[in-house]
Every structure is written in C-alpha cells, then in structure tokens.
Amino acid sequence: MDLAVACHLDRNAVTRMLAAGTAWGVALSVGLTALNAMQCGLPCPGDVAFTTAISVAAGVLTIGPIAAFHSRR
C-alpha cells in the first residue's frame, strides 16, 4: 500500500479517532479514580486531572487509529 494512501485521513476518520480515544480515556480515568477513592478516600483534584489528561492522550494515540481505520475497505 502506498504511504500517501495509508496516511490520508478524512474528516470522518479524524472524528472517529478523537471520539473513540477520548471515550476510552475518560472511561479509564473514571475507573482509576474510583479505584483510588476506594483505597485512599477522596482523591485530590490534581490527581484526577493528571490521570484524565494522560488517559485521554493515551487513548487518542492508541485506540484512535484503530477506530479511524476500522471501517476502511
């Protein structure tokens, strides 16, 4: 496959990529925050913000490309 064709992203692919990565990151962040709250009581807001930022960034970079190219034929 040509590299130019493989790297071409249309608007729908970028939207799928950002939506799936963000949803995955937020879901992971909620789970980690709940785990932290069960172990230590209430987590600090800085910890929640950092966990959310890292989880969303990781989701967009890892899950996003899978979602973007899932429906390509």
LUMLUMDREN-2810 file (N, C-alpha, C; in Angstrom, 1 decimal):
<atoms>
<atom><aa>M</aa><ch>A</ch><at>N</at><xx>0.8</xx><yy>-1.2</yy><zz>0.0</zz></atom>
<atom><aa>M</aa><ch>A</ch><at>CA</at><xx>0.0</xx><yy>0.0</yy><zz>0.0</zz></atom>
<atom><aa>M</aa><ch>A</ch><at>C</at><xx>0.9</xx><yy>1.2</yy><zz>0.0</zz></atom>
<atom><aa>D</aa><ch>A</ch><at>N</at><xx>0.5</xx><yy>2.2</yy><zz>-0.8</zz></atom>
<atom><aa>D</aa><ch>A</ch><at>CA</at><xx>1.2</xx><yy>3.4</yy><zz>-0.9</zz></atom>
<atom><aa>D</aa><ch>A</ch><at>C</at><xx>1.2</xx><yy>4.2</yy><zz>0.5</zz></atom>
<atom><aa>L</aa><ch>A</ch><at>N</at><xx>2.2</xx><yy>4.8</yy><zz>0.9</zz></atom>
<atom><aa>L</aa><ch>A</ch><at>CA</at><xx>2.3</xx><yy>5.6</yy><zz>2.1</zz></atom>
<atom><aa>L</aa><ch>A</ch><at>C</at><xx>1.3</xx><yy>6.8</yy><zz>2.1</zz></atom>
<atom><aa>A</aa><ch>A</ch><at>N</at><xx>1.2</xx><yy>7.4</yy><zz>1.0</zz></atom>
<atom><aa>A</aa><ch>A</ch><at>CA</at><xx>0.3</xx><yy>8.6</yy><zz>0.9</zz></atom>
<atom><aa>A</aa><ch>A</ch><at>C</at><xx>-1.2</xx><yy>8.1</yy><zz>1.1</zz></atom>
<atom><aa>V</aa><ch>A</ch><at>N</at><xx>-1.5</xx><yy>7.0</yy><zz>0.6</zz></atom>
<atom><aa>V</aa><ch>A</ch><at>CA</at><xx>-2.9</xx><yy>6.5</yy><zz>0.7</zz></atom>
<atom><aa>V</aa><ch>A</ch><at>C</at><xx>-3.1</xx><yy>6.0</yy><zz>2.2</zz></atom>
<atom><aa>A</aa><ch>A</ch><at>N</at><xx>-2.1</xx><yy>5.4</yy><zz>2.8</zz></atom>
<atom><aa>A</aa><ch>A</ch><at>CA</at><xx>-2.2</xx><yy>4.9</yy><zz>4.1</zz></atom>
<atom><aa>A</aa><ch>A</ch><at>C</at><xx>-2.3</xx><yy>6.0</yy><zz>5.2</zz></atom>
<atom><aa>C</aa><ch>A</ch><at>N</at><xx>-1.7</xx><yy>7.1</yy><zz>4.9</zz></atom>
<atom><aa>C</aa><ch>A</ch><at>CA</at><xx>-1.7</xx><yy>8.2</yy><zz>5.9</zz></atom>
<atom><aa>C</aa><ch>A</ch><at>C</at><xx>-2.8</xx><yy>9.2</yy><zz>5.6</zz></atom>
<atom><aa>H</aa><ch>A</ch><at>N</at><xx>-3.6</xx><yy>9.1</yy><zz>4.6</zz></atom>
<atom><aa>H</aa><ch>A</ch><at>CA</at><xx>-4.7</xx><yy>10.0</yy><zz>4.3</zz></atom>
<atom><aa>H</aa><ch>A</ch><at>C</at><xx>-5.8</xx><yy>9.8</yy><zz>5.3</zz></atom>
<atom><aa>L</aa><ch>A</ch><at>N</at><xx>-6.2</xx><yy>10.9</yy><zz>6.0</zz></atom>
<atom><aa>L</aa><ch>A</ch><at>CA</at><xx>-7.3</xx><yy>10.8</yy><zz>6.9</zz></atom>
<atom><aa>L</aa><ch>A</ch><at>C</at><xx>-8.3</xx><yy>11.8</yy><zz>6.5</zz></atom>
<atom><aa>D</aa><ch>A</ch><at>N</at><xx>-9.6</xx><yy>11.4</yy><zz>6.3</zz></atom>
<atom><aa>D</aa><ch>A</ch><at>CA</at><xx>-10.6</xx><yy>12.3</yy><zz>6.0</zz></atom>
<atom><aa>D</aa><ch>A</ch><at>C</at><xx>-11.2</xx><yy>12.8</yy><zz>7.4</zz></atom>
<atom><aa>R</aa><ch>A</ch><at>N</at><xx>-12.2</xx><yy>13.7</yy><zz>7.2</zz></atom>
<atom><aa>R</aa><ch>A</ch><at>CA</at><xx>-12.8</xx><yy>14.3</yy><zz>8.4</zz></atom>
<atom><aa>R</aa><ch>A</ch><at>C</at><xx>-13.5</xx><yy>13.3</yy><zz>9.3</zz></atom>
<atom><aa>N</aa><ch>A</ch><at>N</at><xx>-14.2</xx><yy>12.3</yy><zz>8.7</zz></atom>
<atom><aa>N</aa><ch>A</ch><at>CA</at><xx>-14.9</xx><yy>11.3</yy><zz>9.5</zz></atom>
<atom><aa>N</aa><ch>A</ch><at>C</at><xx>-13.9</xx><yy>10.4</yy><zz>10.3</zz></atom>
<atom><aa>A</aa><ch>A</ch><at>N</at><xx>-12.8</xx><yy>10.1</yy><zz>9.7</zz></atom>
<atom><aa>A</aa><ch>A</ch><at>CA</at><xx>-11.8</xx><yy>9.3</yy><zz>10.3</zz></atom>
<atom><aa>A</aa><ch>A</ch><at>C</at><xx>-11.2</xx><yy>10.0</yy><zz>11.5</zz></atom>
<atom><aa>V</aa><ch>A</ch><at>N</at><xx>-10.9</xx><yy>11.3</yy><zz>11.4</zz></atom>
<atom><aa>V</aa><ch>A</ch><at>CA</at><xx>-10.3</xx><yy>12.1</yy><zz>12.5</zz></atom>
<atom><aa>V</aa><ch>A</ch><at>C</at><xx>-11.4</xx><yy>12.2</yy><zz>13.6</zz></atom>
<atom><aa>T</aa><ch>A</ch><at>N</at><xx>-12.6</xx><yy>12.4</yy><zz>13.2</zz></atom>
<atom><aa>T</aa><ch>A</ch><at>CA</at><xx>-13.7</xx><yy>12.5</yy><zz>14.2</zz></atom>
<atom><aa>T</aa><ch>A</ch><at>C</at><xx>-13.8</xx><yy>11.1</yy><zz>15.0</zz></atom>
<atom><aa>R</aa><ch>A</ch><at>N</at><xx>-13.8</xx><yy>10.0</yy><zz>14.3</zz></atom>
<atom><aa>R</aa><ch>A</ch><at>CA</at><xx>-13.9</xx><yy>8.7</yy><zz>14.9</zz></atom>
<atom><aa>R</aa><ch>A</ch><at>C</at><xx>-12.7</xx><yy>8.5</yy><zz>15.8</zz></atom>
<atom><aa>M</aa><ch>A</ch><at>N</at><xx>-11.5</xx><yy>8.9</yy><zz>15.4</zz></atom>
<atom><aa>M</aa><ch>A</ch><at>CA</at><xx>-10.3</xx><yy>8.8</yy><zz>16.1</zz></atom>
<atom><aa>M</aa><ch>A</ch><at>C</at><xx>-10.3</xx><yy>9.5</yy><zz>17.5</zz></atom>
<atom><aa>L</aa><ch>A</ch><at>N</at><xx>-10.7</xx><yy>10.8</yy><zz>17.4</zz></atom>
<atom><aa>L</aa><ch>A</ch><at>CA</at><xx>-10.8</xx><yy>11.6</yy><zz>18.6</zz></atom>
<atom><aa>L</aa><ch>A</ch><at>C</at><xx>-11.9</xx><yy>11.2</yy><zz>19.5</zz></atom>
<atom><aa>A</aa><ch>A</ch><at>N</at><xx>-13.1</xx><yy>10.8</yy><zz>19.0</zz></atom>
<atom><aa>A</aa><ch>A</ch><at>CA</at><xx>-14.2</xx><yy>10.4</yy><zz>19.8</zz></atom>
<atom><aa>A</aa><ch>A</ch><at>C</at><xx>-13.9</xx><yy>9.1</yy><zz>20.5</zz></atom>
<atom><aa>A</aa><ch>A</ch><at>N</at><xx>-13.3</xx><yy>8.1</yy><zz>19.8</zz></atom>
<atom><aa>A</aa><ch>A</ch><at>CA</at><xx>-13.0</xx><yy>6.8</yy><zz>20.5</zz></atom>
<atom><aa>A</aa><ch>A</ch><at>C</at><xx>-11.9</xx><yy>6.9</yy><zz>21.5</zz></atom>
<atom><aa>G</aa><ch>A</ch><at>N</at><xx>-10.9</xx><yy>7.7</yy><zz>21.1</zz></atom>
<atom><aa>G</aa><ch>A</ch><at>CA</at><xx>-9.8</xx><yy>7.8</yy><zz>22.1</zz></atom>
<atom><aa>G</aa><ch>A</ch><at>C</at><xx>-10.2</xx><yy>8.6</yy><zz>23.3</zz></atom>
<atom><aa>T</aa><ch>A</ch><at>N</at><xx>-11.0</xx><yy>9.6</yy><zz>23.2</zz></atom>
<atom><aa>T</aa><ch>A</ch><at>CA</at><xx>-11.5</xx><yy>10.4</yy><zz>24.3</zz></atom>
<atom><aa>T</aa><ch>A</ch><at>C</at><xx>-12.4</xx><yy>9.5</yy><zz>25.2</zz></atom>
<atom><aa>A</aa><ch>A</ch><at>N</at><xx>-13.3</xx><yy>8.8</yy><zz>24.6</zz></atom>
<atom><aa>A</aa><ch>A</ch><at>CA</at><xx>-14.2</xx><yy>8.0</yy><zz>25.3</zz></atom>
<atom><aa>A</aa><ch>A</ch><at>C</at><xx>-13.4</xx><yy>6.9</yy><zz>26.1</zz></atom>
<atom><aa>W</aa><ch>A</ch><at>N</at><xx>-12.5</xx><yy>6.3</yy><zz>25.5</zz></atom>
<atom><aa>W</aa><ch>A</ch><at>CA</at><xx>-11.6</xx><yy>5.3</yy><zz>26.2</zz></atom>
<atom><aa>W</aa><ch>A</ch><at>C</at><xx>-10.9</xx><yy>5.9</yy><zz>27.3</zz></atom>
<atom><aa>G</aa><ch>A</ch><at>N</at><xx>-10.3</xx><yy>7.1</yy><zz>27.1</zz></atom>
<atom><aa>G</aa><ch>A</ch><at>CA</at><xx>-9.5</xx><yy>7.8</yy><zz>28.1</zz></atom>
<atom><aa>G</aa><ch>A</ch><at>C</at><xx>-10.4</xx><yy>8.2</yy><zz>29.3</zz></atom>
<atom><aa>V</aa><ch>A</ch><at>N</at><xx>-11.6</xx><yy>8.7</yy><zz>29.1</zz></atom>
<atom><aa>V</aa><ch>A</ch><at>CA</at><xx>-12.4</xx><yy>9.1</yy><zz>30.1</zz></atom>
<atom><aa>V</aa><ch>A</ch><at>C</at><xx>-12.9</xx><yy>7.9</yy><zz>30.9</zz></atom>
<atom><aa>A</aa><ch>A</ch><at>N</at><xx>-13.3</xx><yy>6.8</yy><zz>30.2</zz></atom>
<atom><aa>A</aa><ch>A</ch><at>CA</at><xx>-13.7</xx><yy>5.6</yy><zz>30.9</zz></atom>
<atom><aa>A</aa><ch>A</ch><at>C</at><xx>-12.6</xx><yy>5.0</yy><zz>31.8</zz></atom>
<atom><aa>L</aa><ch>A</ch><at>N</at><xx>-11.4</xx><yy>5.0</yy><zz>31.3</zz></atom>
<atom><aa>L</aa><ch>A</ch><at>CA</at><xx>-10.2</xx><yy>4.5</yy><zz>32.1</zz></atom>
<atom><aa>L</aa><ch>A</ch><at>C</at><xx>-9.9</xx><yy>5.5</yy><zz>33.3</zz></atom>
<atom><aa>S</aa><ch>A</ch><at>N</at><xx>-10.1</xx><yy>6.8</yy><zz>33.1</zz></atom>
<atom><aa>S</aa><ch>A</ch><at>CA</at><xx>-9.8</xx><yy>7.7</yy><zz>34.1</zz></atom>
<atom><aa>S</aa><ch>A</ch><at>C</at><xx>-10.9</xx><yy>7.6</yy><zz>35.2</zz></atom>
<atom><aa>V</aa><ch>A</ch><at>N</at><xx>-12.1</xx><yy>7.3</yy><zz>34.9</zz></atom>
<atom><aa>V</aa><ch>A</ch><at>CA</at><xx>-13.2</xx><yy>7.1</yy><zz>35.9</zz></atom>
<atom><aa>V</aa><ch>A</ch><at>C</at><xx>-12.9</xx><yy>5.9</yy><zz>36.7</zz></atom>
<atom><aa>G</aa><ch>A</ch><at>N</at><xx>-12.5</xx><yy>4.8</yy><zz>36.0</zz></atom>
<atom><aa>G</aa><ch>A</ch><at>CA</at><xx>-12.1</xx><yy>3.6</yy><zz>36.7</zz></atom>
<atom><aa>G</aa><ch>A</ch><at>C</at><xx>-10.9</xx><yy>3.7</yy><zz>37.7</zz></atom>
<atom><aa>L</aa><ch>A</ch><at>N</at><xx>-9.9</xx><yy>4.4</yy><zz>37.2</zz></atom>
<atom><aa>L</aa><ch>A</ch><at>CA</at><xx>-8.7</xx><yy>4.6</yy><zz>38.0</zz></atom>
<atom><aa>L</aa><ch>A</ch><at>C</at><xx>-9.0</xx><yy>5.5</yy><zz>39.2</zz></atom>
<atom><aa>T</aa><ch>A</ch><at>N</at><xx>-9.8</xx><yy>6.5</yy><zz>39.0</zz></atom>
<atom><aa>T</aa><ch>A</ch><at>CA</at><xx>-10.2</xx><yy>7.4</yy><zz>40.1</zz></atom>
<atom><aa>T</aa><ch>A</ch><at>C</at><xx>-11.0</xx><yy>6.7</yy><zz>41.1</zz></atom>
<atom><aa>A</aa><ch>A</ch><at>N</at><xx>-12.0</xx><yy>5.9</yy><zz>40.7</zz></atom>
<atom><aa>A</aa><ch>A</ch><at>CA</at><xx>-12.8</xx><yy>5.1</yy><zz>41.6</zz></atom>
<atom><aa>A</aa><ch>A</ch><at>C</at><xx>-11.9</xx><yy>4.1</yy><zz>42.4</zz></atom>
<atom><aa>L</aa><ch>A</ch><at>N</at><xx>-11.0</xx><yy>3.5</yy><zz>41.8</zz></atom>
<atom><aa>L</aa><ch>A</ch><at>CA</at><xx>-10.1</xx><yy>2.6</yy><zz>42.5</zz></atom>
<atom><aa>L</aa><ch>A</ch><at>C</at><xx>-9.3</xx><yy>3.4</yy><zz>43.5</zz></atom>
<atom><aa>N</aa><ch>A</ch><at>N</at><xx>-8.8</xx><yy>4.6</yy><zz>43.1</zz></atom>
<atom><aa>N</aa><ch>A</ch><at>CA</at><xx>-8.0</xx><yy>5.4</yy><zz>44.1</zz></atom>
<atom><aa>N</aa><ch>A</ch><at>C</at><xx>-8.9</xx><yy>5.8</yy><zz>45.2</zz></atom>
<atom><aa>A</aa><ch>A</ch><at>N</at><xx>-10.1</xx><yy>6.2</yy><zz>44.9</zz></atom>
<atom><aa>A</aa><ch>A</ch><at>CA</at><xx>-11.0</xx><yy>6.6</yy><zz>46.0</zz></atom>
<atom><aa>A</aa><ch>A</ch><at>C</at><xx>-11.4</xx><yy>5.5</yy><zz>47.0</zz></atom>
<atom><aa>M</aa><ch>A</ch><at>N</at><xx>-11.5</xx><yy>4.3</yy><zz>46.5</zz></atom>
<atom><aa>M</aa><ch>A</ch><at>CA</at><xx>-11.8</xx><yy>3.1</yy><zz>47.3</zz></atom>
<atom><aa>M</aa><ch>A</ch><at>C</at><xx>-10.6</xx><yy>2.8</yy><zz>48.2</zz></atom>
<atom><aa>Q</aa><ch>A</ch><at>N</at><xx>-9.4</xx><yy>3.0</yy><zz>47.7</zz></atom>
<atom><aa>Q</aa><ch>A</ch><at>CA</at><xx>-8.2</xx><yy>2.7</yy><zz>48.5</zz></atom>
<atom><aa>Q</aa><ch>A</ch><at>C</at><xx>-7.8</xx><yy>3.8</yy><zz>49.5</zz></atom>
<atom><aa>C</aa><ch>A</ch><at>N</at><xx>-8.0</xx><yy>5.0</yy><zz>49.1</zz></atom>
<atom><aa>C</aa><ch>A</ch><at>CA</at><xx>-7.4</xx><yy>6.1</yy><zz>49.9</zz></atom>
<atom><aa>C</aa><ch>A</ch><at>C</at><xx>-8.4</xx><yy>7.1</yy><zz>50.4</zz></atom>
<atom><aa>G</aa><ch>A</ch><at>N</at><xx>-9.7</xx><yy>7.0</yy><zz>50.1</zz></atom>
<atom><aa>G</aa><ch>A</ch><at>CA</at><xx>-10.6</xx><yy>8.0</yy><zz>50.4</zz></atom>
<atom><aa>G</aa><ch>A</ch><at>C</at><xx>-10.8</xx><yy>8.9</yy><zz>49.2</zz></atom>
<atom><aa>L</aa><ch>A</ch><at>N</at><xx>-11.1</xx><yy>10.2</yy><zz>49.4</zz></atom>
<atom><aa>L</aa><ch>A</ch><at>CA</at><xx>-11.3</xx><yy>11.1</yy><zz>48.3</zz></atom>
<atom><aa>L</aa><ch>A</ch><at>C</at><xx>-9.9</xx><yy>11.4</yy><zz>47.6</zz></atom>
<atom><aa>P</aa><ch>A</ch><at>N</at><xx>-9.8</xx><yy>11.3</yy><zz>46.3</zz></atom>
<atom><aa>P</aa><ch>A</ch><at>CA</at><xx>-8.6</xx><yy>11.6</yy><zz>45.6</zz></atom>
<atom><aa>P</aa><ch>A</ch><at>C</at><xx>-8.5</xx><yy>13.1</yy><zz>45.4</zz></atom>
<atom><aa>C</aa><ch>A</ch><at>N</at><xx>-7.3</xx><yy>13.7</yy><zz>45.3</zz></atom>
<atom><aa>C</aa><ch>A</ch><at>CA</at><xx>-7.1</xx><yy>15.1</yy><zz>45.1</zz></atom>
<atom><aa>C</aa><ch>A</ch><at>C</at><xx>-7.4</xx><yy>15.5</yy><zz>43.7</zz></atom>
<atom><aa>P</aa><ch>A</ch><at>N</at><xx>-7.9</xx><yy>16.7</yy><zz>43.5</zz></atom>
<atom><aa>P</aa><ch>A</ch><at>CA</at><xx>-8.3</xx><yy>17.1</yy><zz>42.1</zz></atom>
<atom><aa>P</aa><ch>A</ch><at>C</at><xx>-7.1</xx><yy>17.1</yy><zz>41.1</zz></atom>
<atom><aa>G</aa><ch>A</ch><at>N</at><xx>-5.9</xx><yy>17.4</yy><zz>41.6</zz></atom>
<atom><aa>G</aa><ch>A</ch><at>CA</at><xx>-4.8</xx><yy>17.4</yy><zz>40.7</zz></atom>
<atom><aa>G</aa><ch>A</ch><at>C</at><xx>-4.5</xx><yy>16.0</yy><zz>40.2</zz></atom>
<atom><aa>D</aa><ch>A</ch><at>N</at><xx>-4.7</xx><yy>15.0</yy><zz>41.1</zz></atom>
<atom><aa>D</aa><ch>A</ch><at>CA</at><xx>-4.5</xx><yy>13.6</yy><zz>40.6</zz></atom>
<atom><aa>D</aa><ch>A</ch><at>C</at><xx>-5.5</xx><yy>13.2</yy><zz>39.6</zz></atom>
<atom><aa>V</aa><ch>A</ch><at>N</at><xx>-6.8</xx><yy>13.6</yy><zz>39.8</zz></atom>
<atom><aa>V</aa><ch>A</ch><at>CA</at><xx>-7.9</xx><yy>13.3</yy><zz>38.8</zz></atom>
<atom><aa>V</aa><ch>A</ch><at>C</at><xx>-7.6</xx><yy>14.0</yy><zz>37.5</zz></atom>
<atom><aa>A</aa><ch>A</ch><at>N</at><xx>-7.1</xx><yy>15.2</yy><zz>37.5</zz></atom>
<atom><aa>A</aa><ch>A</ch><at>CA</at><xx>-6.8</xx><yy>16.0</yy><zz>36.3</zz></atom>
<atom><aa>A</aa><ch>A</ch><at>C</at><xx>-5.7</xx><yy>15.3</yy><zz>35.5</zz></atom>
<atom><aa>F</aa><ch>A</ch><at>N</at><xx>-4.6</xx><yy>15.0</yy><zz>36.3</zz></atom>
<atom><aa>F</aa><ch>A</ch><at>CA</at><xx>-3.5</xx><yy>14.3</yy><zz>35.6</zz></atom>
<atom><aa>F</aa><ch>A</ch><at>C</at><xx>-3.8</xx><yy>13.0</yy><zz>35.0</zz></atom>
<atom><aa>T</aa><ch>A</ch><at>N</at><xx>-4.6</xx><yy>12.2</yy><zz>35.8</zz></atom>
<atom><aa>T</aa><ch>A</ch><at>CA</at><xx>-5.0</xx><yy>10.9</yy><zz>35.3</zz></atom>
<atom><aa>T</aa><ch>A</ch><at>C</at><xx>-5.8</xx><yy>11.0</yy><zz>34.1</zz></atom>
<atom><aa>T</aa><ch>A</ch><at>N</at><xx>-6.8</xx><yy>11.9</yy><zz>34.1</zz></atom>
<atom><aa>T</aa><ch>A</ch><at>CA</at><xx>-7.6</xx><yy>12.1</yy><zz>32.9</zz></atom>
<atom><aa>T</aa><ch>A</ch><at>C</at><xx>-6.8</xx><yy>12.6</yy><zz>31.7</zz></atom>
<atom><aa>A</aa><ch>A</ch><at>N</at><xx>-5.9</xx><yy>13.5</yy><zz>31.9</zz></atom>
<atom><aa>A</aa><ch>A</ch><at>CA</at><xx>-5.1</xx><yy>14.0</yy><zz>30.7</zz></atom>
<atom><aa>A</aa><ch>A</ch><at>C</at><xx>-4.3</xx><yy>12.9</yy><zz>30.1</zz></atom>
<atom><aa>I</aa><ch>A</ch><at>N</at><xx>-3.6</xx><yy>12.2</yy><zz>31.0</zz></atom>
<atom><aa>I</aa><ch>A</ch><at>CA</at><xx>-2.8</xx><yy>11.1</yy><zz>30.4</zz></atom>
<atom><aa>I</aa><ch>A</ch><at>C</at><xx>-3.6</xx><yy>10.0</yy><zz>29.8</zz></atom>
<atom><aa>S</aa><ch>A</ch><at>N</at><xx>-4.7</xx><yy>9.7</yy><zz>30.4</zz></atom>
<atom><aa>S</aa><ch>A</ch><at>CA</at><xx>-5.6</xx><yy>8.6</yy><zz>29.8</zz></atom>
<atom><aa>S</aa><ch>A</ch><at>C</at><xx>-6.2</xx><yy>9.0</yy><zz>28.5</zz></atom>
<atom><aa>V</aa><ch>A</ch><at>N</at><xx>-6.6</xx><yy>10.2</yy><zz>28.4</zz></atom>
<atom><aa>V</aa><ch>A</ch><at>CA</at><xx>-7.2</xx><yy>10.7</yy><zz>27.1</zz></atom>
<atom><aa>V</aa><ch>A</ch><at>C</at><xx>-6.1</xx><yy>10.8</yy><zz>26.0</zz></atom>
<atom><aa>A</aa><ch>A</ch><at>N</at><xx>-4.9</xx><yy>11.3</yy><zz>26.4</zz></atom>
<atom><aa>A</aa><ch>A</ch><at>CA</at><xx>-3.8</xx><yy>11.3</yy><zz>25.4</zz></atom>
<atom><aa>A</aa><ch>A</ch><at>C</at><xx>-3.5</xx><yy>9.9</yy><zz>24.9</zz></atom>
<atom><aa>A</aa><ch>A</ch><at>N</at><xx>-3.4</xx><yy>9.0</yy><zz>25.9</zz></atom>
<atom><aa>A</aa><ch>A</ch><at>CA</at><xx>-3.0</xx><yy>7.6</yy><zz>25.5</zz></atom>
<atom><aa>A</aa><ch>A</ch><at>C</at><xx>-4.1</xx><yy>7.0</yy><zz>24.7</zz></atom>
<atom><aa>G</aa><ch>A</ch><at>N</at><xx>-5.4</xx><yy>7.3</yy><zz>25.0</zz></atom>
<atom><aa>G</aa><ch>A</ch><at>CA</at><xx>-6.5</xx><yy>6.8</yy><zz>24.2</zz></atom>
<atom><aa>G</aa><ch>A</ch><at>C</at><xx>-6.5</xx><yy>7.3</yy><zz>22.8</zz></atom>
<atom><aa>V</aa><ch>A</ch><at>N</at><xx>-6.2</xx><yy>8.5</yy><zz>22.6</zz></atom>
<atom><aa>V</aa><ch>A</ch><at>CA</at><xx>-6.2</xx><yy>9.1</yy><zz>21.2</zz></atom>
<atom><aa>V</aa><ch>A</ch><at>C</at><xx>-5.1</xx><yy>8.5</yy><zz>20.4</zz></atom>
<atom><aa>L</aa><ch>A</ch><at>N</at><xx>-3.9</xx><yy>8.3</yy><zz>21.1</zz></atom>
<atom><aa>L</aa><ch>A</ch><at>CA</at><xx>-2.8</xx><yy>7.8</yy><zz>20.4</zz></atom>
<atom><aa>L</aa><ch>A</ch><at>C</at><xx>-2.8</xx><yy>6.3</yy><zz>20.1</zz></atom>
<atom><aa>T</aa><ch>A</ch><at>N</at><xx>-3.5</xx><yy>5.5</yy><zz>20.9</zz></atom>
<atom><aa>T</aa><ch>A</ch><at>CA</at><xx>-3.6</xx><yy>4.1</yy><zz>20.8</zz></atom>
<atom><aa>T</aa><ch>A</ch><at>C</at><xx>-4.9</xx><yy>3.5</yy><zz>20.2</zz></atom>
<atom><aa>I</aa><ch>A</ch><at>N</at><xx>-6.0</xx><yy>3.9</yy><zz>20.8</zz></atom>
<atom><aa>I</aa><ch>A</ch><at>CA</at><xx>-7.3</xx><yy>3.4</yy><zz>20.3</zz></atom>
<atom><aa>I</aa><ch>A</ch><at>C</at><xx>-7.8</xx><yy>4.2</yy><zz>19.1</zz></atom>
<atom><aa>G</aa><ch>A</ch><at>N</at><xx>-7.4</xx><yy>5.5</yy><zz>19.0</zz></atom>
<atom><aa>G</aa><ch>A</ch><at>CA</at><xx>-7.8</xx><yy>6.3</yy><zz>17.9</zz></atom>
<atom><aa>G</aa><ch>A</ch><at>C</at><xx>-7.5</xx><yy>5.8</yy><zz>16.5</zz></atom>
<atom><aa>P</aa><ch>A</ch><at>N</at><xx>-6.3</xx><yy>5.4</yy><zz>16.3</zz></atom>
<atom><aa>P</aa><ch>A</ch><at>CA</at><xx>-6.0</xx><yy>4.9</yy><zz>14.9</zz></atom>
<atom><aa>P</aa><ch>A</ch><at>C</at><xx>-6.8</xx><yy>3.6</yy><zz>14.6</zz></atom>
<atom><aa>I</aa><ch>A</ch><at>N</at><xx>-7.0</xx><yy>2.8</yy><zz>15.6</zz></atom>
<atom><aa>I</aa><ch>A</ch><at>CA</at><xx>-7.8</xx><yy>1.6</yy><zz>15.4</zz></atom>
<atom><aa>I</aa><ch>A</ch><at>C</at><xx>-9.2</xx><yy>1.9</yy><zz>14.9</zz></atom>
<atom><aa>A</aa><ch>A</ch><at>N</at><xx>-9.8</xx><yy>2.9</yy><zz>15.6</zz></atom>
<atom><aa>A</aa><ch>A</ch><at>CA</at><xx>-11.2</xx><yy>3.4</yy><zz>15.3</zz></atom>
<atom><aa>A</aa><ch>A</ch><at>C</at><xx>-11.2</xx><yy>4.1</yy><zz>14.0</zz></atom>
<atom><aa>A</aa><ch>A</ch><at>N</at><xx>-10.2</xx><yy>4.9</yy><zz>13.7</zz></atom>
<atom><aa>A</aa><ch>A</ch><at>CA</at><xx>-10.1</xx><yy>5.6</yy><zz>12.4</zz></atom>
<atom><aa>A</aa><ch>A</ch><at>C</at><xx>-10.1</xx><yy>4.7</yy><zz>11.2</zz></atom>
<atom><aa>F</aa><ch>A</ch><at>N</at><xx>-9.4</xx><yy>3.6</yy><zz>11.2</zz></atom>
<atom><aa>F</aa><ch>A</ch><at>CA</at><xx>-9.2</xx><yy>2.8</yy><zz>10.1</zz></atom>
<atom><aa>F</aa><ch>A</ch><at>C</at><xx>-10.1</xx><yy>1.5</yy><zz>10.1</zz></atom>
<atom><aa>H</aa><ch>A</ch><at>N</at><xx>-10.9</xx><yy>1.4</yy><zz>11.1</zz></atom>
<atom><aa>H</aa><ch>A</ch><at>CA</at><xx>-11.8</xx><yy>0.2</yy><zz>11.2</zz></atom>
<atom><aa>H</aa><ch>A</ch><at>C</at><xx>-12.7</xx><yy>0.0</yy><zz>10.1</zz></atom>
<atom><aa>S</aa><ch>A</ch><at>N</at><xx>-13.3</xx><yy>1.1</yy><zz>9.6</zz></atom>
<atom><aa>S</aa><ch>A</ch><at>CA</at><xx>-14.4</xx><yy>0.9</yy><zz>8.5</zz></atom>
<atom><aa>S</aa><ch>A</ch><at>C</at><xx>-13.8</xx><yy>1.1</yy><zz>7.1</zz></atom>
<atom><aa>R</aa><ch>A</ch><at>N</at><xx>-12.5</xx><yy>1.2</yy><zz>7.0</zz></atom>
<atom><aa>R</aa><ch>A</ch><at>CA</at><xx>-11.9</xx><yy>1.4</yy><zz>5.7</zz></atom>
<atom><aa>R</aa><ch>A</ch><at>C</at><xx>-11.9</xx><yy>0.1</yy><zz>4.9</zz></atom>
<atom><aa>R</aa><ch>A</ch><at>N</at><xx>-12.2</xx><yy>0.2</yy><zz>3.6</zz></atom>
<atom><aa>R</aa><ch>A</ch><at>CA</at><xx>-12.2</xx><yy>-1.0</yy><zz>2.8</zz></atom>
<atom><aa>R</aa><ch>A</ch><at>C</at><xx>-11.2</xx><yy>-0.9</yy><zz>1.7</zz></atom>
</atoms>
